[in-house]
Amino acid sequence: MKTQGFRDSRRVVSEWATRRKRADKADAESLNRIPSVRTIARVLTTTRDNLTKCETVTIAAIEGGIPLLVKTRDIIADFHRIIRRKAENRLASWIDRARDSLFSSFCNGVAKDIQAVRAAIVSLWSNGQTQGQITKLKLVKRQMYGRGKLDLLQARLIGAT
């Protein structure tokens, strides 16, 4: 490995291999433990290639025991595809499918503001740059809390860009 450009020591490789073995170990204790809601949501929405052996076994148990979660995962994946492929014509059929799922509250929000969602899907414009500037402004403002007025804030922001 050193001849191929690896610069770290054997210890780094050993620690990595140990962590990897522990993550892949699907023992009875980890399978008997009920995962948190957050963990279940993460493993259901993560691509299968990025999961450990234990997480894959957990997904198989969830899929076997709670088919409603599998349906919800598929609905979320379909929504992601609609957004990524800018397929706003599939939005109405997605709403019909999602109305009677665990994802219904989100679906109802999308249905209430369907024009804005369609515009967001097909529009080339994004407010990401604006949101980034606002976040930076708020960060600087919080760092300066109590120390200055508008003139000092303006000087700090101009110097930070």
Chimera marker file (.cmm) of the C-alpha trace (Angstrom):
<marker_set name="trace">
<marker id="1" x="0.000" y="0.000" z="0.000" r="1" g="1" b="0" radius="0.5"/>
<marker id="2" x="2.887" y="2.337" z="0.713" r="1" g="1" b="0" radius="0.5"/>
<marker id="3" x="4.185" y="1.863" z="-2.826" r="1" g="1" b="0" radius="0.5"/>
<marker id="4" x="0.792" y="3.013" z="-4.122" r="1" g="1" b="0" radius="0.5"/>
<marker id="5" x="0.970" y="6.249" z="-2.122" r="1" g="1" b="0" radius="0.5"/>
<marker id="6" x="-0.598" y="5.355" z="1.259" r="1" g="1" b="0" radius="0.5"/>
<marker id="7" x="1.000" y="7.635" z="3.869" r="1" g="1" b="0" radius="0.5"/>
<marker id="8" x="-0.525" y="6.495" z="7.152" r="1" g="1" b="0" radius="0.5"/>
<marker id="9" x="0.598" y="3.764" z="9.536" r="1" g="1" b="0" radius="0.5"/>
<marker id="10" x="-0.538" y="0.177" z="10.089" r="1" g="1" b="0" radius="0.5"/>
<marker id="11" x="-2.485" y="1.359" z="13.120" r="1" g="1" b="0" radius="0.5"/>
<marker id="12" x="-4.802" y="3.481" z="10.974" r="1" g="1" b="0" radius="0.5"/>
<marker id="13" x="-5.564" y="0.484" z="8.752" r="1" g="1" b="0" radius="0.5"/>
<marker id="14" x="-6.075" y="-1.740" z="11.785" r="1" g="1" b="0" radius="0.5"/>
<marker id="15" x="-8.497" y="0.716" z="13.407" r="1" g="1" b="0" radius="0.5"/>
<marker id="16" x="-10.416" y="1.069" z="10.142" r="1" g="1" b="0" radius="0.5"/>
<marker id="17" x="-10.687" y="-2.715" z="9.766" r="1" g="1" b="0" radius="0.5"/>
<marker id="18" x="-11.846" y="-3.080" z="13.384" r="1" g="1" b="0" radius="0.5"/>
<marker id="19" x="-14.555" y="-0.443" z="12.939" r="1" g="1" b="0" radius="0.5"/>
<marker id="20" x="-15.627" y="-2.112" z="9.719" r="1" g="1" b="0" radius="0.5"/>
<marker id="21" x="-15.862" y="-5.559" z="11.371" r="1" g="1" b="0" radius="0.5"/>
<marker id="22" x="-17.933" y="-4.155" z="14.237" r="1" g="1" b="0" radius="0.5"/>
<marker id="23" x="-20.287" y="-2.397" z="11.824" r="1" g="1" b="0" radius="0.5"/>
<marker id="24" x="-20.745" y="-5.563" z="9.775" r="1" g="1" b="0" radius="0.5"/>
<marker id="25" x="-21.346" y="-7.759" z="12.801" r="1" g="1" b="0" radius="0.5"/>
<marker id="26" x="-25.032" y="-8.661" z="12.931" r="1" g="1" b="0" radius="0.5"/>
<marker id="27" x="-25.233" y="-10.397" z="16.279" r="1" g="1" b="0" radius="0.5"/>
<marker id="28" x="-28.345" y="-11.396" z="18.201" r="1" g="1" b="0" radius="0.5"/>
<marker id="29" x="-28.096" y="-8.435" z="20.581" r="1" g="1" b="0" radius="0.5"/>
<marker id="30" x="-28.268" y="-5.826" z="17.815" r="1" g="1" b="0" radius="0.5"/>
<marker id="31" x="-31.166" y="-7.636" z="16.138" r="1" g="1" b="0" radius="0.5"/>
<marker id="32" x="-33.199" y="-7.865" z="19.349" r="1" g="1" b="0" radius="0.5"/>
<marker id="33" x="-32.847" y="-4.157" z="19.981" r="1" g="1" b="0" radius="0.5"/>
<marker id="34" x="-35.566" y="-2.017" z="18.413" r="1" g="1" b="0" radius="0.5"/>
<marker id="35" x="-33.945" y="0.779" z="16.401" r="1" g="1" b="0" radius="0.5"/>
<marker id="36" x="-35.001" y="4.367" z="16.917" r="1" g="1" b="0" radius="0.5"/>
<marker id="37" x="-37.384" y="6.072" z="14.511" r="1" g="1" b="0" radius="0.5"/>
<marker id="38" x="-34.556" y="8.230" z="13.233" r="1" g="1" b="0" radius="0.5"/>
<marker id="39" x="-32.417" y="5.164" z="12.526" r="1" g="1" b="0" radius="0.5"/>
<marker id="40" x="-35.266" y="3.448" z="10.698" r="1" g="1" b="0" radius="0.5"/>
<marker id="41" x="-35.887" y="6.557" z="8.583" r="1" g="1" b="0" radius="0.5"/>
<marker id="42" x="-32.192" y="6.828" z="7.738" r="1" g="1" b="0" radius="0.5"/>
<marker id="43" x="-31.711" y="3.213" z="6.707" r="1" g="1" b="0" radius="0.5"/>
<marker id="44" x="-34.912" y="3.197" z="4.665" r="1" g="1" b="0" radius="0.5"/>
<marker id="45" x="-33.877" y="6.275" z="2.680" r="1" g="1" b="0" radius="0.5"/>
<marker id="46" x="-30.199" y="5.386" z="2.242" r="1" g="1" b="0" radius="0.5"/>
<marker id="47" x="-29.110" y="3.534" z="-0.879" r="1" g="1" b="0" radius="0.5"/>
<marker id="48" x="-28.400" y="-0.134" z="-0.265" r="1" g="1" b="0" radius="0.5"/>
<marker id="49" x="-24.776" y="0.215" z="-1.340" r="1" g="1" b="0" radius="0.5"/>
<marker id="50" x="-24.011" y="2.480" z="1.623" r="1" g="1" b="0" radius="0.5"/>
<marker id="51" x="-25.420" y="0.220" z="4.365" r="1" g="1" b="0" radius="0.5"/>
<marker id="52" x="-23.602" y="-2.087" z="6.731" r="1" g="1" b="0" radius="0.5"/>
<marker id="53" x="-24.504" y="-5.755" z="7.034" r="1" g="1" b="0" radius="0.5"/>
<marker id="54" x="-26.350" y="-5.089" z="10.294" r="1" g="1" b="0" radius="0.5"/>
<marker id="55" x="-28.377" y="-2.281" z="8.712" r="1" g="1" b="0" radius="0.5"/>
<marker id="56" x="-29.234" y="-4.506" z="5.745" r="1" g="1" b="0" radius="0.5"/>
<marker id="57" x="-30.526" y="-7.189" z="8.110" r="1" g="1" b="0" radius="0.5"/>
<marker id="58" x="-32.540" y="-4.516" z="9.946" r="1" g="1" b="0" radius="0.5"/>
<marker id="59" x="-34.113" y="-3.384" z="6.660" r="1" g="1" b="0" radius="0.5"/>
<marker id="60" x="-34.995" y="-6.958" z="5.774" r="1" g="1" b="0" radius="0.5"/>
<marker id="61" x="-36.720" y="-7.361" z="9.155" r="1" g="1" b="0" radius="0.5"/>
<marker id="62" x="-38.609" y="-4.079" z="8.707" r="1" g="1" b="0" radius="0.5"/>
<marker id="63" x="-39.676" y="-4.967" z="5.175" r="1" g="1" b="0" radius="0.5"/>
<marker id="64" x="-40.913" y="-8.346" z="6.351" r="1" g="1" b="0" radius="0.5"/>
<marker id="65" x="-42.764" y="-7.001" z="9.369" r="1" g="1" b="0" radius="0.5"/>
<marker id="66" x="-44.068" y="-3.581" z="8.330" r="1" g="1" b="0" radius="0.5"/>
<marker id="67" x="-44.962" y="-3.417" z="4.633" r="1" g="1" b="0" radius="0.5"/>
<marker id="68" x="-46.519" y="0.032" z="5.135" r="1" g="1" b="0" radius="0.5"/>
<marker id="69" x="-43.019" y="1.461" z="5.698" r="1" g="1" b="0" radius="0.5"/>
<marker id="70" x="-41.841" y="-0.098" z="2.439" r="1" g="1" b="0" radius="0.5"/>
<marker id="71" x="-44.708" y="1.582" z="0.599" r="1" g="1" b="0" radius="0.5"/>
<marker id="72" x="-43.820" y="4.902" z="2.237" r="1" g="1" b="0" radius="0.5"/>
<marker id="73" x="-40.155" y="4.488" z="1.252" r="1" g="1" b="0" radius="0.5"/>
<marker id="74" x="-41.200" y="3.904" z="-2.352" r="1" g="1" b="0" radius="0.5"/>
<marker id="75" x="-43.414" y="7.012" z="-2.278" r="1" g="1" b="0" radius="0.5"/>
<marker id="76" x="-40.514" y="9.123" z="-0.986" r="1" g="1" b="0" radius="0.5"/>
<marker id="77" x="-38.208" y="7.702" z="-3.668" r="1" g="1" b="0" radius="0.5"/>
<marker id="78" x="-40.799" y="8.530" z="-6.341" r="1" g="1" b="0" radius="0.5"/>
<marker id="79" x="-41.024" y="12.120" z="-5.086" r="1" g="1" b="0" radius="0.5"/>
<marker id="80" x="-37.221" y="12.412" z="-5.252" r="1" g="1" b="0" radius="0.5"/>
<marker id="81" x="-37.311" y="11.119" z="-8.838" r="1" g="1" b="0" radius="0.5"/>
<marker id="82" x="-39.993" y="13.658" z="-9.778" r="1" g="1" b="0" radius="0.5"/>
<marker id="83" x="-37.842" y="16.481" z="-8.386" r="1" g="1" b="0" radius="0.5"/>
<marker id="84" x="-34.547" y="15.288" z="-9.891" r="1" g="1" b="0" radius="0.5"/>
<marker id="85" x="-35.962" y="14.524" z="-13.339" r="1" g="1" b="0" radius="0.5"/>
<marker id="86" x="-38.200" y="17.620" z="-13.347" r="1" g="1" b="0" radius="0.5"/>
<marker id="87" x="-41.197" y="15.419" z="-14.174" r="1" g="1" b="0" radius="0.5"/>
<marker id="88" x="-43.949" y="17.684" z="-12.876" r="1" g="1" b="0" radius="0.5"/>
<marker id="89" x="-46.506" y="15.851" z="-15.029" r="1" g="1" b="0" radius="0.5"/>
<marker id="90" x="-46.186" y="12.861" z="-12.672" r="1" g="1" b="0" radius="0.5"/>
<marker id="91" x="-46.961" y="14.995" z="-9.608" r="1" g="1" b="0" radius="0.5"/>
<marker id="92" x="-50.758" y="14.528" z="-9.709" r="1" g="1" b="0" radius="0.5"/>
<marker id="93" x="-50.506" y="10.732" z="-9.847" r="1" g="1" b="0" radius="0.5"/>
<marker id="94" x="-47.946" y="10.837" z="-7.022" r="1" g="1" b="0" radius="0.5"/>
<marker id="95" x="-50.344" y="12.874" z="-4.859" r="1" g="1" b="0" radius="0.5"/>
<marker id="96" x="-53.137" y="10.351" z="-5.469" r="1" g="1" b="0" radius="0.5"/>
<marker id="97" x="-50.834" y="7.507" z="-4.503" r="1" g="1" b="0" radius="0.5"/>
<marker id="98" x="-49.425" y="9.238" z="-1.414" r="1" g="1" b="0" radius="0.5"/>
<marker id="99" x="-52.748" y="10.378" z="0.077" r="1" g="1" b="0" radius="0.5"/>
<marker id="100" x="-53.392" y="7.086" z="1.886" r="1" g="1" b="0" radius="0.5"/>
<marker id="101" x="-49.863" y="6.502" z="3.174" r="1" g="1" b="0" radius="0.5"/>
<marker id="102" x="-47.811" y="7.486" z="6.218" r="1" g="1" b="0" radius="0.5"/>
<marker id="103" x="-46.639" y="10.398" z="4.096" r="1" g="1" b="0" radius="0.5"/>
<marker id="104" x="-50.136" y="11.878" z="3.787" r="1" g="1" b="0" radius="0.5"/>
<marker id="105" x="-49.513" y="15.060" z="5.792" r="1" g="1" b="0" radius="0.5"/>
<marker id="106" x="-46.625" y="16.042" z="3.501" r="1" g="1" b="0" radius="0.5"/>
<marker id="107" x="-48.723" y="15.055" z="0.495" r="1" g="1" b="0" radius="0.5"/>
<marker id="108" x="-51.594" y="17.272" z="1.668" r="1" g="1" b="0" radius="0.5"/>
<marker id="109" x="-49.189" y="20.201" z="1.982" r="1" g="1" b="0" radius="0.5"/>
<marker id="110" x="-47.951" y="19.620" z="-1.553" r="1" g="1" b="0" radius="0.5"/>
<marker id="111" x="-51.548" y="19.393" z="-2.816" r="1" g="1" b="0" radius="0.5"/>
<marker id="112" x="-52.519" y="22.654" z="-1.077" r="1" g="1" b="0" radius="0.5"/>
<marker id="113" x="-49.682" y="24.544" z="-2.735" r="1" g="1" b="0" radius="0.5"/>
<marker id="114" x="-49.490" y="22.600" z="-5.992" r="1" g="1" b="0" radius="0.5"/>
<marker id="115" x="-48.753" y="25.660" z="-8.147" r="1" g="1" b="0" radius="0.5"/>
<marker id="116" x="-45.684" y="26.578" z="-6.116" r="1" g="1" b="0" radius="0.5"/>
<marker id="117" x="-44.436" y="22.981" z="-6.105" r="1" g="1" b="0" radius="0.5"/>
<marker id="118" x="-44.853" y="22.726" z="-9.884" r="1" g="1" b="0" radius="0.5"/>
<marker id="119" x="-43.042" y="26.032" z="-10.333" r="1" g="1" b="0" radius="0.5"/>
<marker id="120" x="-40.207" y="24.827" z="-8.088" r="1" g="1" b="0" radius="0.5"/>
<marker id="121" x="-39.860" y="21.618" z="-10.102" r="1" g="1" b="0" radius="0.5"/>
<marker id="122" x="-39.729" y="23.194" z="-13.556" r="1" g="1" b="0" radius="0.5"/>
<marker id="123" x="-38.017" y="26.477" z="-12.726" r="1" g="1" b="0" radius="0.5"/>
<marker id="124" x="-34.331" y="26.898" z="-13.412" r="1" g="1" b="0" radius="0.5"/>
<marker id="125" x="-34.126" y="29.495" z="-10.666" r="1" g="1" b="0" radius="0.5"/>
<marker id="126" x="-33.145" y="28.715" z="-7.094" r="1" g="1" b="0" radius="0.5"/>
<marker id="127" x="-33.008" y="30.779" z="-3.937" r="1" g="1" b="0" radius="0.5"/>
<marker id="128" x="-30.025" y="28.792" z="-2.616" r="1" g="1" b="0" radius="0.5"/>
<marker id="129" x="-27.589" y="31.666" z="-3.121" r="1" g="1" b="0" radius="0.5"/>
<marker id="130" x="-29.916" y="34.055" z="-1.269" r="1" g="1" b="0" radius="0.5"/>
<marker id="131" x="-30.370" y="31.627" z="1.607" r="1" g="1" b="0" radius="0.5"/>
<marker id="132" x="-26.598" y="31.195" z="1.851" r="1" g="1" b="0" radius="0.5"/>
<marker id="133" x="-26.079" y="34.943" z="2.154" r="1" g="1" b="0" radius="0.5"/>
<marker id="134" x="-28.805" y="35.216" z="4.800" r="1" g="1" b="0" radius="0.5"/>
<marker id="135" x="-27.230" y="32.371" z="6.785" r="1" g="1" b="0" radius="0.5"/>
<marker id="136" x="-23.832" y="34.100" z="6.638" r="1" g="1" b="0" radius="0.5"/>
<marker id="137" x="-25.368" y="37.408" z="7.751" r="1" g="1" b="0" radius="0.5"/>
<marker id="138" x="-27.102" y="35.761" z="10.711" r="1" g="1" b="0" radius="0.5"/>
<marker id="139" x="-23.904" y="33.966" z="11.737" r="1" g="1" b="0" radius="0.5"/>
<marker id="140" x="-21.897" y="37.185" z="11.774" r="1" g="1" b="0" radius="0.5"/>
<marker id="141" x="-24.700" y="39.001" z="13.607" r="1" g="1" b="0" radius="0.5"/>
<marker id="142" x="-24.808" y="36.327" z="16.316" r="1" g="1" b="0" radius="0.5"/>
<marker id="143" x="-21.033" y="36.445" z="16.714" r="1" g="1" b="0" radius="0.5"/>
<marker id="144" x="-21.200" y="40.207" z="17.239" r="1" g="1" b="0" radius="0.5"/>
<marker id="145" x="-24.172" y="40.155" z="19.598" r="1" g="1" b="0" radius="0.5"/>
<marker id="146" x="-24.058" y="43.209" z="21.870" r="1" g="1" b="0" radius="0.5"/>
<marker id="147" x="-20.848" y="44.620" z="20.406" r="1" g="1" b="0" radius="0.5"/>
<marker id="148" x="-21.848" y="46.819" z="17.574" r="1" g="1" b="0" radius="0.5"/>
<marker id="149" x="-24.446" y="48.579" z="15.577" r="1" g="1" b="0" radius="0.5"/>
<marker id="150" x="-25.228" y="48.547" z="11.883" r="1" g="1" b="0" radius="0.5"/>
<marker id="151" x="-22.006" y="50.296" z="10.802" r="1" g="1" b="0" radius="0.5"/>
<marker id="152" x="-19.767" y="47.685" z="12.469" r="1" g="1" b="0" radius="0.5"/>
<marker id="153" x="-21.906" y="44.848" z="11.077" r="1" g="1" b="0" radius="0.5"/>
<marker id="154" x="-21.610" y="46.321" z="7.581" r="1" g="1" b="0" radius="0.5"/>
<marker id="155" x="-17.837" y="46.647" z="7.902" r="1" g="1" b="0" radius="0.5"/>
<marker id="156" x="-17.569" y="43.053" z="9.135" r="1" g="1" b="0" radius="0.5"/>
<marker id="157" x="-19.697" y="41.684" z="6.312" r="1" g="1" b="0" radius="0.5"/>
<marker id="158" x="-17.858" y="43.567" z="3.599" r="1" g="1" b="0" radius="0.5"/>
<marker id="159" x="-14.568" y="42.304" z="5.026" r="1" g="1" b="0" radius="0.5"/>
<marker id="160" x="-15.920" y="38.724" z="5.236" r="1" g="1" b="0" radius="0.5"/>
<marker id="161" x="-16.790" y="38.450" z="1.539" r="1" g="1" b="0" radius="0.5"/>
<link id1="1" id2="2" r="1" g="1" b="0" radius="0.2"/>
<link id1="2" id2="3" r="1" g="1" b="0" radius="0.2"/>
<link id1="3" id2="4" r="1" g="1" b="0" radius="0.2"/>
<link id1="4" id2="5" r="1" g="1" b="0" radius="0.2"/>
<link id1="5" id2="6" r="1" g="1" b="0" radius="0.2"/>
<link id1="6" id2="7" r="1" g="1" b="0" radius="0.2"/>
<link id1="7" id2="8" r="1" g="1" b="0" radius="0.2"/>
<link id1="8" id2="9" r="1" g="1" b="0" radius="0.2"/>
<link id1="9" id2="10" r="1" g="1" b="0" radius="0.2"/>
<link id1="10" id2="11" r="1" g="1" b="0" radius="0.2"/>
<link id1="11" id2="12" r="1" g="1" b="0" radius="0.2"/>
<link id1="12" id2="13" r="1" g="1" b="0" radius="0.2"/>
<link id1="13" id2="14" r="1" g="1" b="0" radius="0.2"/>
<link id1="14" id2="15" r="1" g="1" b="0" radius="0.2"/>
<link id1="15" id2="16" r="1" g="1" b="0" radius="0.2"/>
<link id1="16" id2="17" r="1" g="1" b="0" radius="0.2"/>
<link id1="17" id2="18" r="1" g="1" b="0" radius="0.2"/>
<link id1="18" id2="19" r="1" g="1" b="0" radius="0.2"/>
<link id1="19" id2="20" r="1" g="1" b="0" radius="0.2"/>
<link id1="20" id2="21" r="1" g="1" b="0" radius="0.2"/>
<link id1="21" id2="22" r="1" g="1" b="0" radius="0.2"/>
<link id1="22" id2="23" r="1" g="1" b="0" radius="0.2"/>
<link id1="23" id2="24" r="1" g="1" b="0" radius="0.2"/>
<link id1="24" id2="25" r="1" g="1" b="0" radius="0.2"/>
<link id1="25" id2="26" r="1" g="1" b="0" radius="0.2"/>
<link id1="26" id2="27" r="1" g="1" b="0" radius="0.2"/>
<link id1="27" id2="28" r="1" g="1" b="0" radius="0.2"/>
<link id1="28" id2="29" r="1" g="1" b="0" radius="0.2"/>
<link id1="29" id2="30" r="1" g="1" b="0" radius="0.2"/>
<link id1="30" id2="31" r="1" g="1" b="0" radius="0.2"/>
<link id1="31" id2="32" r="1" g="1" b="0" radius="0.2"/>
<link id1="32" id2="33" r="1" g="1" b="0" radius="0.2"/>
<link id1="33" id2="34" r="1" g="1" b="0" radius="0.2"/>
<link id1="34" id2="35" r="1" g="1" b="0" radius="0.2"/>
<link id1="35" id2="36" r="1" g="1" b="0" radius="0.2"/>
<link id1="36" id2="37" r="1" g="1" b="0" radius="0.2"/>
<link id1="37" id2="38" r="1" g="1" b="0" radius="0.2"/>
<link id1="38" id2="39" r="1" g="1" b="0" radius="0.2"/>
<link id1="39" id2="40" r="1" g="1" b="0" radius="0.2"/>
<link id1="40" id2="41" r="1" g="1" b="0" radius="0.2"/>
<link id1="41" id2="42" r="1" g="1" b="0" radius="0.2"/>
<link id1="42" id2="43" r="1" g="1" b="0" radius="0.2"/>
<link id1="43" id2="44" r="1" g="1" b="0" radius="0.2"/>
<link id1="44" id2="45" r="1" g="1" b="0" radius="0.2"/>
<link id1="45" id2="46" r="1" g="1" b="0" radius="0.2"/>
<link id1="46" id2="47" r="1" g="1" b="0" radius="0.2"/>
<link id1="47" id2="48" r="1" g="1" b="0" radius="0.2"/>
<link id1="48" id2="49" r="1" g="1" b="0" radius="0.2"/>
<link id1="49" id2="50" r="1" g="1" b="0" radius="0.2"/>
<link id1="50" id2="51" r="1" g="1" b="0" radius="0.2"/>
<link id1="51" id2="52" r="1" g="1" b="0" radius="0.2"/>
<link id1="52" id2="53" r="1" g="1" b="0" radius="0.2"/>
<link id1="53" id2="54" r="1" g="1" b="0" radius="0.2"/>
<link id1="54" id2="55" r="1" g="1" b="0" radius="0.2"/>
<link id1="55" id2="56" r="1" g="1" b="0" radius="0.2"/>
<link id1="56" id2="57" r="1" g="1" b="0" radius="0.2"/>
<link id1="57" id2="58" r="1" g="1" b="0" radius="0.2"/>
<link id1="58" id2="59" r="1" g="1" b="0" radius="0.2"/>
<link id1="59" id2="60" r="1" g="1" b="0" radius="0.2"/>
<link id1="60" id2="61" r="1" g="1" b="0" radius="0.2"/>
<link id1="61" id2="62" r="1" g="1" b="0" radius="0.2"/>
<link id1="62" id2="63" r="1" g="1" b="0" radius="0.2"/>
<link id1="63" id2="64" r="1" g="1" b="0" radius="0.2"/>
<link id1="64" id2="65" r="1" g="1" b="0" radius="0.2"/>
<link id1="65" id2="66" r="1" g="1" b="0" radius="0.2"/>
<link id1="66" id2="67" r="1" g="1" b="0" radius="0.2"/>
<link id1="67" id2="68" r="1" g="1" b="0" radius="0.2"/>
<link id1="68" id2="69" r="1" g="1" b="0" radius="0.2"/>
<link id1="69" id2="70" r="1" g="1" b="0" radius="0.2"/>
<link id1="70" id2="71" r="1" g="1" b="0" radius="0.2"/>
<link id1="71" id2="72" r="1" g="1" b="0" radius="0.2"/>
<link id1="72" id2="73" r="1" g="1" b="0" radius="0.2"/>
<link id1="73" id2="74" r="1" g="1" b="0" radius="0.2"/>
<link id1="74" id2="75" r="1" g="1" b="0" radius="0.2"/>
<link id1="75" id2="76" r="1" g="1" b="0" radius="0.2"/>
<link id1="76" id2="77" r="1" g="1" b="0" radius="0.2"/>
<link id1="77" id2="78" r="1" g="1" b="0" radius="0.2"/>
<link id1="78" id2="79" r="1" g="1" b="0" radius="0.2"/>
<link id1="79" id2="80" r="1" g="1" b="0" radius="0.2"/>
<link id1="80" id2="81" r="1" g="1" b="0" radius="0.2"/>
<link id1="81" id2="82" r="1" g="1" b="0" radius="0.2"/>
<link id1="82" id2="83" r="1" g="1" b="0" radius="0.2"/>
<link id1="83" id2="84" r="1" g="1" b="0" radius="0.2"/>
<link id1="84" id2="85" r="1" g="1" b="0" radius="0.2"/>
<link id1="85" id2="86" r="1" g="1" b="0" radius="0.2"/>
<link id1="86" id2="87" r="1" g="1" b="0" radius="0.2"/>
<link id1="87" id2="88" r="1" g="1" b="0" radius="0.2"/>
<link id1="88" id2="89" r="1" g="1" b="0" radius="0.2"/>
<link id1="89" id2="90" r="1" g="1" b="0" radius="0.2"/>
<link id1="90" id2="91" r="1" g="1" b="0" radius="0.2"/>
<link id1="91" id2="92" r="1" g="1" b="0" radius="0.2"/>
<link id1="92" id2="93" r="1" g="1" b="0" radius="0.2"/>
<link id1="93" id2="94" r="1" g="1" b="0" radius="0.2"/>
<link id1="94" id2="95" r="1" g="1" b="0" radius="0.2"/>
<link id1="95" id2="96" r="1" g="1" b="0" radius="0.2"/>
<link id1="96" id2="97" r="1" g="1" b="0" radius="0.2"/>
<link id1="97" id2="98" r="1" g="1" b="0" radius="0.2"/>
<link id1="98" id2="99" r="1" g="1" b="0" radius="0.2"/>
<link id1="99" id2="100" r="1" g="1" b="0" radius="0.2"/>
<link id1="100" id2="101" r="1" g="1" b="0" radius="0.2"/>
<link id1="101" id2="102" r="1" g="1" b="0" radius="0.2"/>
<link id1="102" id2="103" r="1" g="1" b="0" radius="0.2"/>
<link id1="103" id2="104" r="1" g="1" b="0" radius="0.2"/>
<link id1="104" id2="105" r="1" g="1" b="0" radius="0.2"/>
<link id1="105" id2="106" r="1" g="1" b="0" radius="0.2"/>
<link id1="106" id2="107" r="1" g="1" b="0" radius="0.2"/>
<link id1="107" id2="108" r="1" g="1" b="0" radius="0.2"/>
<link id1="108" id2="109" r="1" g="1" b="0" radius="0.2"/>
<link id1="109" id2="110" r="1" g="1" b="0" radius="0.2"/>
<link id1="110" id2="111" r="1" g="1" b="0" radius="0.2"/>
<link id1="111" id2="112" r="1" g="1" b="0" radius="0.2"/>
<link id1="112" id2="113" r="1" g="1" b="0" radius="0.2"/>
<link id1="113" id2="114" r="1" g="1" b="0" radius="0.2"/>
<link id1="114" id2="115" r="1" g="1" b="0" radius="0.2"/>
<link id1="115" id2="116" r="1" g="1" b="0" radius="0.2"/>
<link id1="116" id2="117" r="1" g="1" b="0" radius="0.2"/>
<link id1="117" id2="118" r="1" g="1" b="0" radius="0.2"/>
<link id1="118" id2="119" r="1" g="1" b="0" radius="0.2"/>
<link id1="119" id2="120" r="1" g="1" b="0" radius="0.2"/>
<link id1="120" id2="121" r="1" g="1" b="0" radius="0.2"/>
<link id1="121" id2="122" r="1" g="1" b="0" radius="0.2"/>
<link id1="122" id2="123" r="1" g="1" b="0" radius="0.2"/>
<link id1="123" id2="124" r="1" g="1" b="0" radius="0.2"/>
<link id1="124" id2="125" r="1" g="1" b="0" radius="0.2"/>
<link id1="125" id2="126" r="1" g="1" b="0" radius="0.2"/>
<link id1="126" id2="127" r="1" g="1" b="0" radius="0.2"/>
<link id1="127" id2="128" r="1" g="1" b="0" radius="0.2"/>
<link id1="128" id2="129" r="1" g="1" b="0" radius="0.2"/>
<link id1="129" id2="130" r="1" g="1" b="0" radius="0.2"/>
<link id1="130" id2="131" r="1" g="1" b="0" radius="0.2"/>
<link id1="131" id2="132" r="1" g="1" b="0" radius="0.2"/>
<link id1="132" id2="133" r="1" g="1" b="0" radius="0.2"/>
<link id1="133" id2="134" r="1" g="1" b="0" radius="0.2"/>
<link id1="134" id2="135" r="1" g="1" b="0" radius="0.2"/>
<link id1="135" id2="136" r="1" g="1" b="0" radius="0.2"/>
<link id1="136" id2="137" r="1" g="1" b="0" radius="0.2"/>
<link id1="137" id2="138" r="1" g="1" b="0" radius="0.2"/>
<link id1="138" id2="139" r="1" g="1" b="0" radius="0.2"/>
<link id1="139" id2="140" r="1" g="1" b="0" radius="0.2"/>
<link id1="140" id2="141" r="1" g="1" b="0" radius="0.2"/>
<link id1="141" id2="142" r="1" g="1" b="0" radius="0.2"/>
<link id1="142" id2="143" r="1" g="1" b="0" radius="0.2"/>
<link id1="143" id2="144" r="1" g="1" b="0" radius="0.2"/>
<link id1="144" id2="145" r="1" g="1" b="0" radius="0.2"/>
<link id1="145" id2="146" r="1" g="1" b="0" radius="0.2"/>
<link id1="146" id2="147" r="1" g="1" b="0" radius="0.2"/>
<link id1="147" id2="148" r="1" g="1" b="0" radius="0.2"/>
<link id1="148" id2="149" r="1" g="1" b="0" radius="0.2"/>
<link id1="149" id2="150" r="1" g="1" b="0" radius="0.2"/>
<link id1="150" id2="151" r="1" g="1" b="0" radius="0.2"/>
<link id1="151" id2="152" r="1" g="1" b="0" radius="0.2"/>
<link id1="152" id2="153" r="1" g="1" b="0" radius="0.2"/>
<link id1="153" id2="154" r="1" g="1" b="0" radius="0.2"/>
<link id1="154" id2="155" r="1" g="1" b="0" radius="0.2"/>
<link id1="155" id2="156" r="1" g="1" b="0" radius="0.2"/>
<link id1="156" id2="157" r="1" g="1" b="0" radius="0.2"/>
<link id1="157" id2="158" r="1" g="1" b="0" radius="0.2"/>
<link id1="158" id2="159" r="1" g="1" b="0" radius="0.2"/>
<link id1="159" id2="160" r="1" g="1" b="0" radius="0.2"/>
<link id1="160" id2="161" r="1" g="1" b="0" radius="0.2"/>
</marker_set>
